[in-house]
C-alpha cells in the first residue's frame, strides 16, 4: 500500500483522506488481481484510479501536485 500511496502522490497532492482512499483502492484490487512482477505497476494504477473515484463519490477534491498552490486552477 505504501508504494501505491507514494505513486499516487506523484499525480495527486497530499490530502488527509488520500491514504484511506488508496488503501480502499488497494483492497479492491487485491481481491481481483492475481498477477505480480511487471504488472504490479498496472495494479497500482488501477488502485489509484479507484481512489480518485472514491474521492469523487465522497465529494473530496483531489488535485495534481502541480495545481496544489495555483489558485487559478
N, C-alpha and C positions, 0 to 999 in steps of 0.2 A: 504494500500500500504506500509506503514512503517513497519508493521510486516513482510511482504513478503520481503522487502528490507533487513531487519535485518536477516531473514532466508537465503537469498541469500548470504549475506556476510559471512555465515558460510562455504560456499564452493567456493566462488568467491572473490578474492582480490578486494579491493575497486578500482574503476575506475571512472573517471569523467562522463562517459556515463551510468554507471550502474543504477542510479536512473531513468533515462528516459527509458532505456530498460525494467526495471522491471515494470515501470508504463504502458508501452505499453503492456507488457505481462498480467498484471492485468486487463487492459481494455478489452483485447480479452477474457480472462477467464470469466470476469464478464458478458459479453454478452451471454455466453454459459452455465454458471454454475448456477444452481438453488438451490443447497443444502447448508446447513450450518452445524453447530455442528462439529463432528469429521472429517467430510470430508473436512473441511476448509484447513487442512494441505495438502491434495491432490491437492486442487485448487492452493495453494501457490506453490507446487512443479511444477505443470503444468505451472504457470506463470513464474517461474524461468527457466524452460526448454525453454519456448518461448523466454525469454530474451537472453539466450545463442544462440539460433538460429538466432535471430535478429542481435546479435553481429557478429556472423559468416558471415551472409549475408552482413554486412556493413564493414567487414574486421577489426573488433575491437577485439584485442586479450584480452581474459579474462583468468586469471589464478587462480589456487587454492591459498588460503592464505598461505598454506604451501610452495608453489613454488615461491611466490612473491619475495623472497630475495635470491633464489637459481639460480645463473647464469647458472648452468648446465642443467636446465630444460627448 
